[in-house]
Amino acid sequence: MVEAVIFDFGGVMTTSPFEAFARFETERGYPVDIIRNTNAANHLENAWAKFERAEIDVDTFDRLFAEESRALGGAEVRGREVLPLLAGDLRPDMVEALRRIKAECKTGCITNNLPANAIGSQGGRSFYVAEVMALFDHVIESAKIGLRKPDPRIYQMMTETLGVNPLDCVYLDDLGVNLKPAREMGMTTIKVVSASQAITELEAATGLTLR
């Protein structure tokens, strides 16, 4: 029996930023996937990782990301230019699925995010995001604790706080590297490619009707 469902936020509860990355690269004439490749290179200690752990400020992130992208592909992509591309749109069907799950199971969210105000004002969007965040029994944000996925400790913190056995949990993320530690702990994992696909797999894993 599933006791808890644990979600990533960006790319799961919201649309993926990868589409915005691709559009930006095309518009600027940058190499294809230079942003994703920069994020993935030395992914535990690169500028992105340090920023998500709140170890550096936005100016340092801007400079380091530019240096890392230039070293990889010859194109200097400023970190400040990437930040506005991160804000996706909420997926209403995923939010509805979360509401239904919450009525039957414990819920959690583990998100690699950035320090407060790093992206600037999101206007009214922040209200709706806060509403969704309130549906989770517990939220862990990397920038607040100085720890980020895929560090196994962040998943352990969630299961301990929820008081559940990892074997009785489902974890959803859009990145395979973040699913691996959860799977190794014994969680059922779902890689989110689309909302429809994720909900179908989540219904199979939980036995619940989620739409």
Buried (B, 14 or more C-beta within 10 A) or exposed (E): EBBBBBBBBBBBBBBBBBEBBBEBBEEEEBBEBBBBBBBBEEBEEBBBBBBBBBBBEBEBBBBBBBEBBBEBBEBBBEBBBBBEBBBBEBBEBBBBBBEBBBEBBBBBBBBBBBBEEBBEEEEEBEEEBEEBBEBBBBBBBBBBEEBBBBBEEBBEBBBEBBEBEBEBBBBBBBBEEBBBBBEEBEBBBBBBEEBEEBBBBBBEBBEBEBE
